[in-house]
Amino acid sequence: MDISHEDSRTKYSKYGPNYNVRNSYKYLPCQSFWTWITGKGIPLSNDEVAKAKKIPEELFLLKELFVSWLLIVSFICTGFWSINYAINSSMSIVILFISWFFTVSCFRSLQAIFHYTTHGSIMKNMGRAKRYSLFFITTPILYVGWDDYRNAHVRHHHISNLCSGMDPDQIFIAKQKFRKGMPEFEYWLRVWLTPLKPNYIFNEIIFSLKNSFVIPSKIEIIFRVFFWLVSLFFLYFYNVFFEFIVLFVIPRFIIFPYSMWLQLFTEHLWFFEKDISCPRKESYGKLSWGRFQGRDLPDKKNMIIWIIKILLCDIPVRLFIYPKDLPNHDFHHRYAGVSYKKIADLRVSMECKYKKYGPMREVWGFVSSLRVIRDHLCRNDVDPFI
């Protein structure tokens, strides 16, 4: 069954802009910056599309890891200075919050890098990618191991089980008491407060410890134990346990899970009831959408307000909730083999390829995505797009 030209056009949420806001930025300087801010790319030529589909070299992964850890160390040192040497308490608190924010953003970037290495879209040699992940990502940030992540995410979350009762991510969301037909007031309370519950935080800590020191292979456990024993020795030697708790434990086990939750919850149309009469690609296209930031260019008298909204809304969302490729996560599910380096431009280049990828959907603004899911869960709107 083919898809009509009318149905092939990109659909937009009824909330937020219902057009491609990125097009209004195409005459501005620094186009790569606006691609990052919005998350929406610019079309590529046929030759550029072919290049974008190629897996990057190993050096690309090494550069990404180096930059991520350089930033993490820098922000932790900034937080250390705020605790021990800030001029006054107010300045110390402000700098500490900045340190937390950017440290978590870097943790999220590392998690995104890990996610793509498990799909084989950052480097071809999966064995070496697995070792890089162990040494520089999963061990130092106490994240789930390679094998268990691939089993849950690559084998069970992608494609056939997506948004079904067998999807591990939907099972997790259901455990937080989200369901079809839930009251709207309860919906909004659970969206914002779920990750702050003591039981949620405790479970996240236990989950991280189990997936670091119990579930992985023996060799991996030995490496993780060695790494953390050495780390704890240096913390003891330099008497910086308090700083470690404030600058690592709190960001990793309280703020990082909150950031992950907001991204996960807006990722798909959870509790989707598949229509067997609907073509597969069209049905699959209903489960995800591009999650973009931005608003149309204003006139001169409103330019300051526009800039303030970018600074206070768009940039924090991109850093804290949707780092790296995540605005284009819907295309990742369509083409998991492309790296986050080119996914924004490749997605917009493939929007017209509806026979291959299915019709695409877009939501502009983070809260707009929450409203889309609200309409689905609380108002029984099975396709909350126009």
C-alpha positions as CSV (number, residue, x, y, z in Angstrom):
1,M,0.0,0.0,0.0
2,D,1.5,3.3,-1.0
3,I,1.3,6.6,0.8
4,S,-0.4,9.5,-0.9
5,H,1.4,12.7,-1.5
6,E,-0.8,14.5,1.0
7,D,0.0,12.1,3.8
8,S,3.7,12.2,2.9
9,R,4.1,15.8,4.0
10,T,5.8,16.5,7.3
11,K,3.1,16.8,10.1
12,Y,3.4,19.3,13.0
13,S,2.1,19.4,16.5
14,K,-0.9,21.6,17.2
15,Y,1.3,23.1,19.9
16,G,4.1,25.5,19.1
17,P,5.1,26.6,15.5
18,N,3.5,24.3,12.8
19,Y,6.2,25.0,10.2
20,N,9.9,24.7,9.7
21,V,11.2,27.5,11.9
22,R,14.8,26.7,10.8
23,N,14.1,28.1,7.3
24,S,13.8,31.6,8.8
25,Y,17.4,31.3,10.0
26,K,19.0,30.3,6.7
27,Y,20.2,33.9,6.0
28,L,21.9,34.4,9.3
29,P,25.7,33.9,9.8
30,C,27.1,30.9,11.5
31,Q,24.7,28.3,10.1
32,S,26.2,25.5,12.1
33,F,25.3,27.3,15.3
34,W,21.6,27.6,14.2
35,T,21.6,23.9,13.3
36,W,22.8,23.1,16.8
37,I,20.3,25.5,18.5
38,T,17.3,24.3,16.7
39,G,18.4,20.7,16.2
40,K,17.1,21.0,12.6
41,G,19.6,20.7,9.8
42,I,19.8,22.0,6.3
43,P,19.4,19.8,3.1
44,L,22.4,18.1,1.6
45,S,23.3,17.5,-2.0
46,N,23.4,13.9,-3.2
47,D,27.1,13.7,-2.8
48,E,26.9,15.1,0.7
49,V,24.2,12.6,1.6
50,A,26.5,9.8,0.5
51,K,29.3,11.2,2.7
52,A,26.9,11.7,5.7
53,K,26.0,8.0,5.7
54,K,29.6,6.9,6.1
55,I,30.8,5.8,9.6
56,P,33.3,8.3,11.0
57,E,36.9,7.2,11.6
58,E,38.2,6.1,15.0
59,L,39.9,9.5,15.5
60,F,36.5,11.1,15.6
61,L,35.5,9.0,18.7
62,L,38.8,9.8,20.4
63,K,38.4,13.5,19.8
64,E,34.8,13.4,21.2
65,L,35.9,11.5,24.3
66,F,38.9,13.9,24.9
67,V,36.8,17.0,24.6
68,S,34.0,15.6,26.8
69,W,36.4,14.7,29.6
70,L,38.3,18.0,29.2
71,L,35.1,19.8,29.8
72,I,34.0,17.6,32.7
73,V,37.3,18.1,34.5
74,S,37.1,21.9,33.8
75,F,33.6,22.2,35.3
76,I,34.4,20.0,38.3
77,C,37.4,22.2,39.0
78,T,35.2,25.2,38.7
79,G,32.8,23.7,41.2
80,F,35.8,22.9,43.5
81,W,36.9,26.5,43.4
82,S,33.3,27.7,44.2
83,I,33.3,25.5,47.3
84,N,36.7,26.3,48.6
85,Y,37.7,29.7,47.3
86,A,34.6,31.7,46.2
87,I,34.5,35.3,47.6
88,N,31.0,34.9,49.2
89,S,28.3,32.2,49.6
90,S,26.0,33.7,46.9
91,M,28.7,33.5,44.3
92,S,29.6,30.0,45.5
93,I,26.1,28.8,45.0
94,V,25.7,30.3,41.6
95,I,29.0,28.9,40.3
96,L,28.2,25.5,41.9
97,F,24.9,25.3,40.0
98,I,26.7,26.3,36.8
99,S,29.2,23.5,37.4
100,W,26.4,21.0,38.0
101,F,24.5,22.0,34.9
102,F,27.5,21.7,32.5
103,T,28.9,18.6,34.2
104,V,25.5,16.8,33.7
105,S,25.4,18.1,30.1
106,C,28.8,16.4,29.5
107,F,27.7,13.2,31.2
108,R,24.7,13.2,28.8
109,S,27.0,13.7,25.9
110,L,29.1,10.8,27.0
111,Q,25.9,8.7,27.2
112,A,24.9,9.8,23.7
113,I,28.4,8.7,22.4
114,F,28.0,5.4,24.2
115,H,24.5,4.9,22.6
116,Y,25.9,5.4,19.1
117,T,28.9,3.2,19.6
118,T,26.6,0.3,20.6
119,H,24.8,0.8,17.2
120,G,28.1,0.7,15.4
121,S,27.6,4.1,13.9
122,I,30.7,5.9,15.3
123,M,33.4,3.3,14.4
124,K,33.3,0.0,12.5
125,N,35.4,-2.0,14.9
126,M,32.8,-2.9,17.6
127,G,35.4,-4.6,19.8
128,R,37.5,-1.5,20.1
129,A,34.4,0.7,20.5
130,K,33.4,-1.6,23.4
131,R,36.8,-1.1,25.1
132,Y,36.7,2.7,24.6
133,S,33.2,2.7,26.2
134,L,34.4,0.7,29.2
135,F,37.5,2.8,29.8
136,F,36.1,6.3,29.2
137,I,32.3,6.1,29.6
138,T,30.6,3.3,31.5
139,T,33.2,2.8,34.2
140,P,33.9,6.5,35.2
141,I,30.3,7.6,35.2
142,L,28.9,4.3,36.6
143,Y,26.7,3.5,33.6
144,V,25.1,0.3,32.4
145,G,27.5,-2.1,30.6
146,W,27.8,-2.6,26.9
147,D,26.2,-6.1,26.7
148,D,23.2,-5.3,28.8
149,Y,22.6,-2.0,27.1
150,R,22.7,-3.6,23.7
151,N,20.3,-6.3,24.8
152,A,17.8,-3.9,26.2
153,H,18.1,-1.1,23.8
154,V,19.3,-2.4,20.4
155,R,17.5,-5.7,20.5
156,H,14.3,-4.9,22.4
157,H,13.6,-1.2,22.2
158,H,14.2,-0.6,18.5
159,I,11.8,-1.5,15.7
160,S,9.5,-4.4,16.5
161,N,9.0,-3.8,20.2
162,L,8.9,0.0,20.1
163,C,6.2,1.4,22.4
164,S,4.8,-2.0,23.1
165,G,4.4,-4.0,26.3
166,M,7.8,-5.6,25.5
167,D,9.7,-2.3,25.1
168,P,12.0,-1.9,28.2
169,D,11.6,1.9,28.1
170,Q,7.8,1.7,28.1
171,I,7.9,-0.9,30.9
172,F,10.0,1.6,32.9
173,I,7.5,4.4,32.3
174,A,4.6,2.2,33.2
175,K,6.3,1.5,36.5
176,Q,6.2,5.2,37.2
177,K,2.3,4.9,37.0
178,F,1.8,6.5,33.6
179,R,-1.1,5.0,31.7
180,K,-3.8,5.7,29.1
181,G,-6.7,7.6,30.6
182,M,-4.8,9.1,33.5
183,P,-6.0,12.5,34.9
184,E,-4.2,15.5,33.5
185,F,-3.3,16.9,36.9
186,E,-1.7,13.6,37.9
187,Y,0.1,13.6,34.5
188,W,1.8,16.9,35.0
189,L,2.7,16.1,38.6
190,R,4.4,12.8,37.6
191,V,6.2,14.4,34.6
192,W,8.0,17.0,36.7
193,L,8.3,15.2,40.1
194,T,8.9,11.5,39.4
195,P,12.7,11.7,39.2
196,L,12.8,13.7,42.5
197,K,11.1,11.0,44.6
198,P,13.5,9.4,47.1
199,N,12.5,5.9,45.9
200,Y,13.3,6.8,42.3
201,I,16.7,8.2,43.2
202,F,17.4,5.2,45.4
203,N,16.5,2.8,42.7
204,E,18.7,4.6,40.2
205,I,21.6,4.3,42.6
206,I,21.1,0.6,43.1
207,F,20.6,0.1,39.4
208,S,23.9,1.9,38.6
209,L,25.8,-0.1,41.2
210,K,24.4,-3.4,40.1
211,N,25.2,-2.7,36.5
212,S,28.7,-1.6,37.4
213,F,29.8,-4.2,39.9
214,V,27.4,-7.2,39.7
215,I,25.9,-7.8,36.3
216,P,28.8,-7.2,33.8
217,S,31.4,-9.9,32.9
218,K,34.1,-10.8,35.5
219,I,36.8,-9.0,33.5
220,E,34.7,-5.9,33.3
221,I,33.9,-6.0,37.0
222,I,37.6,-6.4,37.9
223,F,38.4,-3.3,35.8
224,R,35.6,-1.3,37.3
225,V,36.5,-2.3,40.9
226,F,40.2,-1.5,40.2
227,F,39.3,1.9,38.8
228,W,37.1,2.9,41.7
229,L,39.5,1.6,44.4
230,V,42.3,3.7,42.9
231,S,39.9,6.7,42.7
232,L,38.7,6.3,46.3
233,F,42.4,6.1,47.4
234,F,43.2,9.4,45.8
235,L,40.0,11.0,47.3
236,Y,41.1,9.8,50.7
237,F,44.7,10.8,50.2
238,Y,43.7,14.4,49.2
239,N,40.8,14.5,51.7
240,V,38.2,15.6,49.1
241,F,35.4,13.2,49.8
242,F,33.0,16.1,50.5
243,E,33.9,17.8,47.2
244,F,33.5,14.4,45.5
245,I,29.9,14.0,46.9
246,V,28.9,17.5,45.9
247,L,30.6,17.7,42.5
248,F,30.1,14.1,41.3
249,V,27.6,12.1,43.4
250,I,24.9,14.8,43.3
251,P,25.2,15.5,39.6
252,R,25.4,11.9,38.6
253,F,22.7,10.3,40.8
254,I,20.2,13.2,41.2
255,I,20.5,15.7,38.3
256,F,21.7,13.3,35.6
257,P,18.7,10.9,36.1
258,Y,16.3,13.9,36.0
259,S,17.8,15.0,32.7
260,M,17.6,11.5,31.3
261,W,14.0,11.2,32.4
262,L,12.9,14.4,30.6
263,Q,14.5,13.1,27.4
264,L,13.2,9.6,27.7
265,F,9.6,10.6,28.4
266,T,9.4,12.9,25.3
267,E,11.1,10.3,23.1
268,H,8.0,8.4,21.7
269,L,4.3,8.2,21.8
270,W,4.2,5.7,24.6
271,F,1.3,3.2,25.0
272,F,0.6,3.4,21.3
273,E,-2.1,1.0,20.1
274,K,-1.0,-0.2,16.6
275,D,-3.5,-0.1,13.8
276,I,-3.0,-3.3,11.8
277,S,-4.7,-1.6,8.8
278,C,-2.2,1.2,8.7
279,P,0.9,0.8,6.5
280,R,4.0,-0.2,8.5
281,K,6.1,2.8,7.8
282,E,3.3,5.2,8.4
283,S,2.4,3.5,11.6
284,Y,6.1,3.5,12.7
285,G,6.3,7.2,11.8
286,K,3.6,8.0,14.4
287,L,5.8,6.8,17.3
288,S,8.5,9.5,17.1
289,W,8.9,13.1,16.0
290,G,11.7,15.6,15.6
291,R,12.0,17.6,18.8
292,F,13.3,21.0,17.8
293,Q,13.8,24.3,19.5
294,G,13.4,27.9,18.2
295,R,10.9,30.5,17.1
296,D,10.5,32.7,14.0
297,L,12.7,35.7,13.6
298,P,11.0,38.8,15.2
299,D,11.0,42.4,14.1
300,K,13.6,44.7,15.5
301,K,11.6,45.9,18.5
302,N,11.2,42.3,19.8
303,M,14.7,41.1,19.0
304,I,15.9,41.4,22.6
305,I,13.0,39.2,23.9
306,W,13.8,36.7,21.1
307,I,17.5,36.5,22.2
308,I,16.5,36.1,25.9
309,K,14.2,33.2,25.0
310,I,17.1,31.5,23.1
311,L,19.4,32.0,26.1
312,L,16.9,30.9,28.8
313,C,14.9,28.3,26.9
314,D,16.5,26.9,23.7
315,I,20.2,26.6,24.8
316,P,19.4,25.0,28.2
317,V,17.1,22.5,26.6
318,R,19.7,21.6,24.0
319,L,22.4,21.2,26.7
320,F,20.4,19.6,29.4
321,I,17.7,17.5,27.8
322,Y,18.5,17.0,24.1
323,P,22.3,17.0,23.6
324,K,24.1,15.7,20.5
325,D,21.6,13.9,18.1
326,L,18.5,13.8,20.3
327,P,16.4,16.4,18.5
328,N,16.5,14.0,15.5
329,H,16.0,10.8,17.5
330,D,13.1,9.9,15.3
331,F,15.4,9.6,12.4
332,H,17.9,7.5,14.4
333,H,15.1,4.9,14.7
334,R,14.7,5.0,11.0
335,Y,18.4,4.9,10.2
336,A,20.4,3.8,13.3
337,G,23.6,3.5,11.3
338,V,24.2,7.2,10.8
339,S,26.3,9.0,13.4
340,Y,25.0,12.0,15.4
341,K,27.6,14.1,13.5
342,K,25.4,14.3,10.4
343,I,22.0,13.1,11.5
344,A,20.4,16.6,11.5
345,D,21.3,17.4,7.9
346,L,20.6,13.9,6.8
347,R,17.1,13.8,8.4
348,V,16.0,17.0,6.6
349,S,17.4,15.7,3.4
350,M,15.3,12.5,3.7
351,E,12.0,14.1,4.6
352,C,10.8,13.8,1.0
353,K,11.7,10.1,0.9
354,Y,8.4,9.0,2.5
355,K,8.4,5.7,0.6
356,K,11.6,4.7,2.3
357,Y,11.3,6.3,5.7
358,G,7.6,7.0,6.2
359,P,6.0,10.5,6.8
360,M,7.8,12.5,9.5
361,R,6.5,14.6,12.4
362,E,7.9,17.6,14.1
363,V,7.4,19.3,17.5
364,W,8.9,22.7,18.1
365,G,9.5,23.4,21.8
366,F,10.1,21.0,24.7
367,V,6.8,21.7,26.5
368,S,5.0,21.1,23.2
369,S,6.2,17.5,23.3
370,L,4.8,17.1,26.8
371,R,1.5,18.4,25.6
372,V,1.5,15.9,22.6
373,I,2.0,13.0,25.0
374,R,-0.6,14.5,27.4
375,D,-3.2,14.6,24.7
376,H,-2.4,10.9,23.9
377,L,-2.5,9.6,27.4
378,C,-5.1,11.9,29.0
379,R,-7.4,12.9,26.0
380,N,-7.1,9.7,23.9
381,D,-5.8,11.6,20.9
382,V,-4.2,8.7,19.0
383,D,-2.5,11.1,16.5
384,P,-2.0,14.5,18.1
385,F,-0.6,16.1,14.9
386,I,-2.1,18.3,12.2
